[in-house]
């Protein structure tokens, strides 16, 4: 007989057994789930690793392309660079042409001071002949600084405007404004209105002078940076030639036409230039800064021969430099005065300012200087025209010197030679009035004006274009040019006072003053101006970040793989 309790025990334990079985199943399910999670985690980690490898490969490829493009630029000769980038040279030429308008007007106003009909209308009488009238010293100085006052406003606007719109549209804006402002100058009938009109015209000049060196230095390869940025000085000379030829032709006409026609001729520049610049490519560096890489490649293709260039590699080189300088903040003027950017800003400002302290104002006031040195009115205009023509020739010679000898070398040697001639000018003006003294002063004034355009002046434009960081370039060139105008204002008043018979009446003795200021500029440049010849923008960034002393730049080697 079977025990009756056993079946009951068996059935009574069934729920517990089922629970145990259920628990085991749940454990198995959990284990399977854990395994699935582990597999998903492993799969995710694998995907991340693969993605990271892909990203590293892309970075490696992009850096390799950048290195290739930089090496290609370093290995180019000047002629090879011209053949590879023919249109870059052309567009640099067009952008540099905008400087001719500031040059034209600056020399025009200074030449008006020596123009009989202009003095008859706006000058104060000194005898019975109105052609011998003299424009008051205060108005001479005001007329000399009026355009620069407007340009000071223009350069302050240029940095932000160019960072926002780009070089092309900022320049087009200036050209259209200039067309309008010339009307005010042409119809002016009093010195205060002329003064106001010149201030208005100066605003577009400030945009041109801030943008041109930056644009020219960005669109050409390393070997062409010197000649293409130095074209700015050549066009400054051409502007003085044009205005010299016009005023020389009209200086014998004793009617308002003698100064109205030269003013009206300003209209021949803005519209044709605006049409050309509308079709110009934007700076690829600016496009890379904006993240528009495909447009940057297209711009590079327009600047050079596609058969000789790899546009992708060139943009990769630009991208490498832009990312080297990248920060989370947009470019601002405050950055210009922080860290190593302060050093770079001071170099640009110093080089710009020193143009007014090493003989430039003698060149800008050449005709008036020759008159005060004892030359006749007609001879003074002729010598002014000869000076401008020689300046253009010497600027072209400076292309060769700066390209092969370097920026620092030409700047320092040119400044030193200029100081010697300025001292000689002072001596010639100190020996008493005579025909020989007048000829010596006129000759030395001409030599100083010409040599200035062989050394310090053209080298300055290259230094200005190369020194600033890429992301801050529009702002730096604007602030640098602003420093030029700030220093120029007191220098113009001083120069006018020194030459004016009613003022200091120093004539050639002004050479002592400019030799002293030039010597200060020379000493500062000797210790703080680096040599940037044959340096890529990446290398320049790294040398500044490493705080390499200026005189050791030529001996410092930067590896192609270095990014800091």
C-alpha positions as CSV (number, residue, x, y, z in Angstrom):
1,X,0.0,0.0,0.0
2,X,1.3,3.2,-0.9
3,X,1.7,6.0,1.4
4,X,-1.1,8.5,0.8
5,X,1.0,11.5,2.0
6,X,3.7,11.1,-0.7
7,X,1.6,12.2,-3.6
8,X,0.4,15.1,-1.5
9,X,4.0,16.0,-0.8
10,X,4.9,15.7,-4.5
11,X,2.0,18.0,-5.5
12,X,2.7,20.3,-2.6
13,X,6.3,20.8,-3.8
14,X,5.4,21.3,-7.4
15,X,4.9,25.1,-7.1
16,X,8.3,25.4,-5.4
17,X,10.0,23.3,-8.2
18,X,8.2,25.4,-10.8
19,X,9.5,28.6,-9.0
20,X,13.0,27.2,-9.1
21,X,12.7,26.3,-12.7
22,X,11.3,29.8,-13.4
23,X,14.2,31.5,-11.5
24,X,16.7,29.4,-13.5
25,X,15.0,30.4,-16.7
26,X,15.1,34.1,-15.6
27,X,18.7,33.8,-14.7
28,X,19.4,32.3,-18.1
29,X,17.4,35.1,-19.8
30,X,19.3,37.7,-17.8
31,X,22.6,36.0,-18.8
32,X,21.5,36.1,-22.4
33,X,20.5,39.7,-22.0
34,X,23.8,40.5,-20.3
35,X,25.6,38.8,-23.2
36,X,23.6,40.8,-25.7
37,X,24.4,44.1,-23.8
38,X,28.1,43.1,-23.7
39,X,28.0,42.3,-27.4
40,X,26.2,45.7,-28.1
41,X,28.8,47.5,-26.0
42,X,31.7,45.8,-27.8
43,X,30.0,46.6,-31.1
44,X,29.7,50.3,-30.1
45,X,33.3,50.4,-29.0
46,X,34.4,48.8,-32.3
47,X,32.3,51.4,-34.2
48,X,33.9,54.2,-32.2
49,X,37.4,52.8,-32.7
50,X,36.7,52.5,-36.5
51,X,35.3,56.1,-36.6
52,X,38.4,57.3,-34.7
53,X,40.7,55.5,-37.1
54,X,38.8,57.0,-40.0
55,X,39.1,60.5,-38.5
56,X,42.8,60.0,-37.8
57,X,43.3,58.8,-41.3
58,X,41.4,61.9,-42.6
59,X,43.5,64.2,-40.4
60,X,46.7,62.4,-41.6
61,X,45.6,62.7,-45.2
62,X,44.7,66.4,-44.8
63,X,48.0,67.1,-43.1
64,X,49.9,65.2,-45.7
65,X,48.2,67.3,-48.4
66,X,49.0,70.5,-46.5
67,X,52.7,69.5,-46.2
68,X,52.8,68.8,-50.0
69,X,51.4,72.2,-50.8
70,X,53.7,74.0,-48.5
71,X,56.8,72.2,-49.8
72,X,55.7,72.9,-53.4
73,X,55.5,76.6,-52.6
74,X,58.9,76.5,-50.9
75,X,60.5,74.8,-53.9
76,X,59.1,77.2,-56.5
77,X,61.4,79.8,-58.0
78,X,60.0,83.3,-58.7
79,X,59.5,82.5,-62.4
80,X,57.8,79.2,-61.6
81,X,55.5,80.9,-59.2
82,X,54.5,83.5,-61.8
83,X,53.8,80.6,-64.3
84,X,51.8,78.7,-61.7
85,X,49.8,81.7,-60.5
86,X,49.5,84.1,-63.4
87,X,46.0,85.4,-62.5
88,X,47.0,85.9,-58.8
89,X,49.6,88.4,-60.0
90,X,47.0,90.1,-62.2
91,X,44.4,90.4,-59.4
92,X,47.0,91.7,-57.0
93,X,47.9,94.3,-59.6
94,X,44.2,95.4,-59.8
95,X,43.7,95.5,-56.1
96,X,46.9,97.5,-55.7
97,X,45.6,100.0,-58.2
98,X,43.1,101.3,-55.6
99,X,46.0,102.9,-53.8
100,X,46.5,105.3,-56.8
101,X,43.4,107.2,-55.7
102,X,44.8,108.1,-52.2
103,X,48.2,108.9,-53.7
104,X,46.6,111.1,-56.5
105,X,44.6,113.1,-54.0
106,X,47.4,113.5,-51.4
107,X,49.8,114.8,-54.0
108,X,47.1,116.9,-55.6
109,X,46.3,118.8,-52.5
110,X,50.0,119.4,-51.8
111,X,50.6,120.5,-55.4
112,X,47.7,122.9,-55.2
113,X,49.7,124.8,-52.6
114,X,52.2,125.7,-55.3
115,X,49.5,126.4,-57.9
116,X,49.1,130.1,-58.7
117,X,45.4,130.1,-59.5
118,X,44.6,128.1,-56.4
119,X,46.6,130.4,-54.2
120,X,45.0,133.4,-55.8
121,X,41.5,132.1,-54.8
122,X,42.2,130.6,-51.4
123,X,45.5,132.3,-50.3
124,X,46.2,135.5,-48.3
125,X,47.8,138.4,-50.2
126,X,51.5,139.2,-49.7
127,X,51.8,141.8,-52.5
128,X,49.8,143.3,-55.4
129,X,50.0,140.1,-57.5
130,X,47.3,137.6,-56.4
131,X,49.3,134.7,-57.9
132,X,51.8,135.3,-55.2
133,X,49.3,134.8,-52.4
134,X,50.2,132.3,-49.7
135,X,47.7,129.8,-48.3
136,X,47.6,130.3,-44.5
137,X,49.7,127.7,-42.6
138,X,46.7,126.5,-40.7
139,X,44.9,125.7,-43.9
140,X,48.0,124.2,-45.5
141,X,48.2,121.8,-42.5
142,X,44.4,121.2,-42.5
143,X,44.4,120.4,-46.2
144,X,47.3,118.0,-45.7
145,X,45.6,116.1,-42.9
146,X,41.9,116.2,-44.1
147,X,42.0,113.1,-46.3
148,X,44.0,111.2,-43.6
149,X,41.3,112.1,-41.0
150,X,38.7,110.4,-43.2
151,X,41.1,107.5,-43.9
152,X,41.5,107.0,-40.2
153,X,37.7,106.5,-40.0
154,X,37.9,104.2,-43.0
155,X,40.6,101.9,-41.7
156,X,38.7,101.6,-38.4
157,X,35.7,100.5,-40.4
158,X,37.6,98.3,-42.8
159,X,38.6,95.5,-40.4
160,X,35.0,94.6,-39.3
161,X,33.6,95.3,-42.8
162,X,36.1,93.0,-44.5
163,X,35.8,90.3,-41.8
164,X,32.1,90.3,-42.5
165,X,31.8,90.9,-46.3
166,X,35.2,89.8,-47.6
167,X,37.8,91.8,-49.4
168,X,35.9,92.2,-52.7
169,X,32.6,93.6,-51.4
170,X,34.3,95.8,-48.9
171,X,36.5,97.3,-51.6
172,X,33.5,97.7,-54.0
173,X,31.6,99.6,-51.2
174,X,34.5,102.0,-50.9
175,X,34.7,102.6,-54.7
176,X,31.0,103.4,-54.9
177,X,31.3,105.8,-52.0
178,X,34.3,107.5,-53.6
179,X,32.3,108.3,-56.8
180,X,29.8,110.2,-54.7
181,X,32.3,112.1,-52.5
182,X,34.3,113.4,-55.4
183,X,31.3,115.7,-56.2
184,X,31.7,117.5,-52.9
185,X,35.3,118.3,-53.7
186,X,34.7,119.4,-57.3
187,X,31.9,121.9,-56.3
188,X,33.6,123.2,-53.2
189,X,34.1,127.0,-53.2
190,X,35.7,127.6,-49.8
191,X,38.5,126.0,-47.7
192,X,36.1,124.6,-45.0
193,X,34.1,122.8,-47.7
194,X,37.3,121.5,-49.4
195,X,38.4,120.3,-45.9
196,X,35.1,118.5,-45.3
197,X,35.1,117.0,-48.9
198,X,38.6,115.6,-48.3
199,X,37.5,114.0,-45.1
200,X,34.7,112.2,-46.9
201,X,37.0,111.0,-49.7
202,X,39.4,109.7,-47.1
203,X,36.9,107.1,-45.8
204,X,37.1,104.9,-48.9
205,X,40.9,105.4,-49.0
206,X,41.1,103.9,-45.6
207,X,39.2,100.8,-46.8
208,X,41.5,100.4,-49.8
209,X,44.8,100.9,-47.9
210,X,43.7,98.4,-45.2
211,X,42.5,95.7,-47.6
212,X,45.1,95.9,-50.4
213,X,48.2,94.7,-48.7
214,X,46.3,91.9,-46.9
215,X,44.5,90.7,-50.1
216,X,47.7,90.8,-52.2
217,X,49.7,88.8,-49.6
218,X,47.0,86.2,-49.3
219,X,46.3,85.3,-53.0
220,X,49.9,84.7,-54.1
221,X,52.5,82.0,-53.1
222,X,55.5,82.7,-50.9
223,X,57.9,83.7,-53.7
224,X,55.5,86.4,-55.0
225,X,54.5,88.0,-51.7
226,X,57.3,90.6,-52.0
227,X,56.7,91.9,-55.5
228,X,52.9,91.7,-55.3
229,X,52.6,93.7,-52.1
230,X,55.3,96.2,-53.2
231,X,53.2,97.1,-56.2
232,X,51.3,99.2,-53.7
233,X,54.3,101.5,-53.4
234,X,54.6,101.5,-57.2
235,X,51.0,102.7,-57.6
236,X,51.6,105.3,-55.0
237,X,54.4,106.6,-57.2
238,X,52.2,106.3,-60.3
239,X,49.5,108.4,-58.6
240,X,52.0,111.1,-58.0
241,X,53.2,110.9,-61.6
242,X,49.7,111.3,-63.0
243,X,48.9,114.3,-60.7
244,X,52.3,115.8,-61.3
245,X,51.8,115.6,-65.1
246,X,48.3,117.1,-64.8
247,X,49.2,120.0,-62.5
248,X,52.4,120.7,-64.5
249,X,50.3,121.0,-67.6
250,X,47.8,123.4,-66.0
251,X,50.2,125.3,-63.7
252,X,50.5,128.0,-66.4
253,X,46.8,128.6,-66.7
254,X,45.6,131.3,-64.3
255,X,42.0,130.2,-64.1
256,X,39.9,127.8,-61.9
257,X,40.4,125.2,-64.7
258,X,44.0,124.7,-63.4
259,X,42.6,122.9,-60.3
260,X,39.1,121.9,-61.3
261,X,40.3,119.6,-64.1
262,X,42.7,117.7,-61.9
263,X,39.9,117.2,-59.4
264,X,37.5,115.9,-62.0
265,X,40.1,113.4,-63.3
266,X,39.6,111.5,-60.1
267,X,36.4,110.0,-61.6
268,X,38.4,108.1,-64.1
269,X,39.5,105.5,-61.5
270,X,36.6,104.2,-59.3
271,X,34.1,102.8,-61.8
272,X,36.5,100.8,-64.1
273,X,38.1,99.4,-60.9
274,X,34.8,98.4,-59.5
275,X,33.9,96.5,-62.6
276,X,37.2,94.6,-62.5
277,X,37.1,93.9,-58.8
278,X,33.5,92.6,-59.1
279,X,34.9,89.7,-61.2
280,X,37.9,89.1,-59.0
281,X,38.1,86.0,-56.9
282,X,37.7,86.3,-53.1
283,X,40.8,85.6,-51.0
284,X,40.8,81.8,-50.5
285,X,42.3,82.4,-47.0
286,X,39.2,84.4,-46.1
287,X,36.9,81.7,-47.5
288,X,38.7,79.0,-45.5
289,X,38.4,81.1,-42.3
290,X,34.6,81.1,-43.1
291,X,34.6,77.3,-43.6
292,X,33.7,77.6,-47.3
293,X,36.3,75.1,-48.4
294,X,34.8,74.3,-51.8
295,X,34.6,78.0,-52.7
296,X,38.2,78.3,-51.6
297,X,39.3,75.5,-53.9
298,X,37.4,77.3,-56.8
299,X,39.2,80.6,-55.9
300,X,42.6,78.9,-55.9
301,X,41.8,77.4,-59.3
302,X,41.0,80.9,-60.6
303,X,44.2,82.3,-59.2
304,X,46.5,79.7,-60.8
305,X,46.9,77.2,-63.6
306,X,44.9,74.0,-62.6
307,X,47.4,71.9,-64.6
308,X,50.2,73.1,-62.3
309,X,48.3,73.1,-59.0
310,X,46.5,70.7,-56.7
311,X,43.7,73.0,-55.4
312,X,42.7,70.5,-52.7
313,X,46.3,70.4,-51.3
314,X,46.5,74.2,-51.3
315,X,43.3,74.6,-49.4
316,X,44.5,71.9,-47.0
317,X,47.6,74.0,-46.3
318,X,45.4,77.1,-45.6
319,X,43.1,75.0,-43.4
320,X,46.1,73.8,-41.4
321,X,47.2,77.4,-40.6
322,X,43.6,78.5,-39.9
323,X,43.0,75.6,-37.5
324,X,46.4,76.3,-35.9
325,X,45.2,79.8,-35.0
326,X,41.6,78.8,-34.3
327,X,39.8,79.8,-31.1
328,X,36.2,79.6,-30.0
329,X,35.9,83.4,-30.1
330,X,35.3,85.5,-33.3
331,X,38.2,87.9,-34.2
332,X,38.2,91.1,-32.2
333,X,40.3,94.2,-31.8
334,X,41.0,93.3,-28.2
335,X,42.9,90.2,-29.4
336,X,45.4,92.4,-31.3
337,X,46.7,93.6,-28.0
338,X,47.1,90.3,-26.1
339,X,50.0,87.8,-25.9
340,X,52.1,87.3,-29.0
341,X,49.5,89.0,-31.2
342,X,50.5,92.2,-29.4
343,X,54.1,91.9,-30.7
344,X,52.8,91.3,-34.2
345,X,50.5,94.3,-34.0
346,X,53.3,96.5,-32.7
347,X,55.5,95.5,-35.7
348,X,52.8,96.4,-38.2
349,X,52.0,99.7,-36.4
350,X,55.7,100.5,-36.0
351,X,56.5,99.9,-39.7
352,X,53.6,101.9,-40.8
353,X,54.3,104.8,-38.4
354,X,58.0,104.9,-39.3
355,X,57.1,105.8,-42.9
356,X,56.3,109.3,-41.7
357,X,59.5,109.5,-39.7
358,X,62.2,108.5,-42.2
359,X,61.8,111.0,-45.1
360,X,58.4,110.2,-46.5
361,X,57.0,113.6,-45.9
362,X,59.8,115.2,-48.0
363,X,58.7,112.9,-50.9
364,X,55.0,113.8,-50.4
365,X,55.7,117.5,-50.3
366,X,58.4,117.4,-53.0
367,X,57.1,120.3,-55.2
368,X,56.6,122.6,-52.2
369,X,60.0,121.5,-50.8
370,X,61.8,122.3,-54.1
371,X,60.1,125.8,-54.1
372,X,61.3,126.5,-50.6
373,X,64.8,125.2,-51.5
374,X,65.0,128.1,-54.0
375,X,63.7,126.5,-57.3
376,X,61.3,128.4,-59.6
377,X,57.7,127.3,-59.7
378,X,58.1,125.6,-63.1
379,X,61.3,123.9,-62.1
380,X,59.8,122.7,-58.8
381,X,56.9,121.0,-60.7
382,X,59.3,119.5,-63.2
383,X,61.5,118.1,-60.4
384,X,58.5,116.8,-58.6
385,X,57.5,114.9,-61.8
386,X,61.0,113.5,-62.2
387,X,61.0,112.4,-58.6
388,X,57.8,110.5,-59.1
389,X,59.1,108.8,-62.2
390,X,62.3,107.7,-60.5
391,X,60.3,106.4,-57.6
392,X,58.3,104.1,-59.8
393,X,61.6,102.7,-61.4
394,X,63.2,102.3,-58.0
395,X,60.2,100.5,-56.6
396,X,60.5,97.9,-59.4
397,X,64.2,97.5,-58.5
398,X,63.1,96.9,-54.9
399,X,61.1,93.8,-56.0
400,X,64.4,92.1,-56.9
401,X,66.2,93.2,-53.7
402,X,63.5,92.3,-51.3
403,X,62.8,89.0,-52.9
404,X,66.4,87.8,-52.9
405,X,68.0,89.7,-50.0
406,X,65.0,89.8,-47.6
407,X,62.7,92.3,-46.0
408,X,64.7,93.1,-42.8
409,X,67.9,93.5,-44.7
410,X,66.5,96.0,-47.2
411,X,64.5,97.9,-44.5
412,X,67.5,98.4,-42.2
413,X,70.1,99.2,-44.9
414,X,67.6,101.5,-46.7
415,X,66.8,103.3,-43.4
416,X,70.5,103.8,-42.6
417,X,71.4,105.3,-46.0
418,X,68.4,107.6,-45.8
419,X,69.5,108.9,-42.4
420,X,72.9,109.8,-43.8
421,X,71.4,111.7,-46.7
422,X,69.0,113.5,-44.4
423,X,72.0,114.7,-42.3
424,X,73.6,115.9,-45.5
425,X,70.4,117.8,-46.4
426,X,70.5,119.5,-43.1
427,X,74.2,120.5,-43.7
428,X,73.3,121.9,-47.1
429,X,70.5,124.0,-45.7
430,X,72.8,125.4,-42.9
431,X,75.6,126.9,-45.1
432,X,73.7,130.0,-46.1
433,X,71.6,131.0,-49.1
434,X,73.3,130.6,-52.4
435,X,72.7,129.1,-55.8
436,X,75.0,126.1,-54.9
437,X,73.1,125.6,-51.6
438,X,69.7,125.6,-53.4
439,X,70.9,123.1,-55.9
440,X,72.4,120.9,-53.2
441,X,69.2,120.9,-51.2
442,X,67.0,120.2,-54.3
443,X,69.3,117.3,-55.3
444,X,69.4,115.8,-51.9
445,X,65.7,116.2,-51.5
446,X,65.2,114.3,-54.8
447,X,67.7,111.6,-53.7
448,X,66.0,111.1,-50.4
449,X,62.6,110.9,-52.0
450,X,63.8,108.3,-54.5
451,X,65.9,106.1,-52.1
452,X,63.0,106.0,-49.7
453,X,61.1,104.0,-52.4
454,X,64.0,101.6,-52.9
455,X,64.4,100.5,-49.3
456,X,62.1,101.3,-46.3
457,X,58.8,102.1,-48.2
458,X,58.4,99.0,-50.4
459,X,59.8,96.6,-47.7
460,X,57.2,98.0,-45.3
461,X,54.3,96.8,-47.4
462,X,55.7,93.2,-47.5
463,X,56.3,93.2,-43.7
464,X,52.7,94.6,-43.1
465,X,51.2,91.8,-45.3
466,X,53.1,89.0,-43.7
467,X,53.3,89.8,-40.0
468,X,49.7,89.5,-38.8
469,X,47.9,86.3,-37.9
470,X,45.6,85.1,-40.8
471,X,42.4,85.3,-38.7
472,X,43.3,88.8,-37.5
473,X,44.7,90.2,-40.7
474,X,41.9,92.6,-41.8
475,X,41.9,94.0,-38.2
476,X,45.7,94.2,-37.9
477,X,46.2,96.0,-41.2
478,X,43.5,98.5,-40.3
479,X,44.9,99.3,-36.9
480,X,48.4,99.5,-38.4
481,X,47.3,102.0,-41.0
482,X,45.5,103.9,-38.3
483,X,48.8,104.3,-36.4
484,X,50.3,105.7,-39.7
485,X,47.7,108.4,-39.8
486,X,47.9,109.2,-36.0
487,X,51.7,109.7,-36.4
488,X,51.2,111.6,-39.7
489,X,49.0,114.3,-38.3
490,X,51.5,116.0,-36.0
491,X,54.3,115.3,-38.6
492,X,52.4,117.1,-41.3
493,X,51.9,120.1,-39.1
494,X,55.5,120.0,-38.2
495,X,56.6,119.6,-41.8
496,X,54.4,122.4,-43.0
497,X,55.7,124.7,-40.3
498,X,59.3,123.8,-41.0
499,X,59.0,124.6,-44.7
500,X,56.6,127.6,-44.6
501,X,58.3,131.0,-44.9
502,X,55.9,132.3,-42.3
503,X,56.7,129.4,-40.0
504,X,60.1,127.9,-39.3
505,X,61.5,128.6,-42.7
506,X,64.0,125.8,-42.3
507,X,64.1,124.5,-45.9
508,X,66.9,121.8,-46.0
509,X,67.6,122.1,-42.3
510,X,64.5,120.0,-41.7
511,X,66.8,117.1,-42.6
512,X,68.2,117.2,-39.1
513,X,64.7,116.6,-37.6
514,X,63.9,113.7,-39.9
515,X,67.4,112.1,-39.4
516,X,66.8,112.1,-35.7
517,X,63.4,110.4,-35.9
518,X,64.7,108.0,-38.6
519,X,67.5,107.0,-36.3
520,X,65.1,106.0,-33.5
521,X,63.1,103.9,-36.0
522,X,66.3,102.2,-37.2
523,X,67.3,101.2,-33.7
524,X,63.9,99.8,-32.8
525,X,63.7,97.9,-36.1
526,X,67.2,96.4,-35.6
527,X,66.2,94.8,-32.3
528,X,62.5,93.8,-33.0
529,X,62.0,93.4,-36.7
530,X,62.3,89.7,-37.8
531,X,63.2,88.4,-41.3
532,X,60.2,86.6,-42.9
533,X,61.7,85.9,-46.3
534,X,60.8,82.4,-47.5
535,X,58.6,81.7,-44.5
536,X,55.2,80.2,-44.9
537,X,52.4,81.6,-42.7
538,X,52.5,78.4,-40.6
539,X,56.2,78.9,-39.9
540,X,55.6,82.6,-39.1
541,X,52.9,81.6,-36.6
542,X,55.1,79.1,-34.9
543,X,58.1,81.4,-34.7
544,X,56.0,84.1,-33.0
545,X,54.4,81.5,-30.6
546,X,57.9,80.2,-29.7
547,X,59.0,83.8,-28.9
548,X,62.1,83.4,-31.1
549,X,64.1,86.7,-30.9
550,X,63.9,88.7,-34.1
551,X,67.6,88.4,-35.0
552,X,67.5,84.6,-34.7
553,X,64.7,83.9,-37.2
554,X,66.9,83.2,-40.1
555,X,68.8,80.5,-38.1
556,X,65.7,78.8,-36.7
557,X,64.5,75.6,-38.4
558,X,60.8,74.7,-38.3
559,X,60.0,71.1,-39.2
560,X,57.3,70.5,-41.8
561,X,55.4,68.4,-39.2
562,X,55.4,71.0,-36.5
563,X,52.0,72.6,-35.6
564,X,53.2,74.5,-32.5
